[in-house]
Amino acid sequence: MSVLNLLATSLNRRDEIPNQELAKNIAQKNDSDSVAELVSLLKHKDKNIRHDSIKTLYEIGYLKPELIAEHVNAFMEQLDSKNNRMQWGAMIALGTVAAVKPKELYHHLSKLIDTAEKGSVITKDNLMQILINLCKTKDYQEDAFLLFNEQLLKSLPNQLPMYAERFLPVLTEKQKPVFLKTLSLRINDLEKETKRKRVEKIISKLSK
């Protein structure tokens, strides 16, 4: 059966469960043909089908990123979409494959950053995830960290603690002084006590 018939919209469902179940099934079967069909549906005339398709694709990416990794260019094309749902959905998909296709994502960094700076909070969140994943690859570690730090310096206060926490597992000793300086510079921007305490905890941990 075509995956088109299994998407939430085709089933007259308004929830995401059918798309998530479809993604799980495709990932378990390592079904590259169904992935290719979903990629083709990103250009479907019905926006709801397009939404379901990008949702299913990034759910597959969470489970088995290598299965959607060959479609980086298709996701990059969606960054130019005027449909915000397609744009941030594509950015999520790209975030899931960054560790699998670091060279390709590194090549597209300028476009990714430009899109995120003009886009939604979700788009920005996933740019940061892409940069974190690129820091796991030695060849791109230095550049990715500098770009991550640049974004951290101007990130929304509400997002900053999350970004800092997510970066900790890939932080190197060499990066630590710059990272600490950035957090110290930004901490006064955090008006919410809970947010401030999360960053203070990181600073304290890294300063020992």
Summary of the structure (lengths in Angstrom):
residues: 208
radius of gyration: 18.4
end to end distance: 58.0
largest distance: 58.0
contacts: 660
relative contact order: 0.07
helix: 77%
strand: 0%
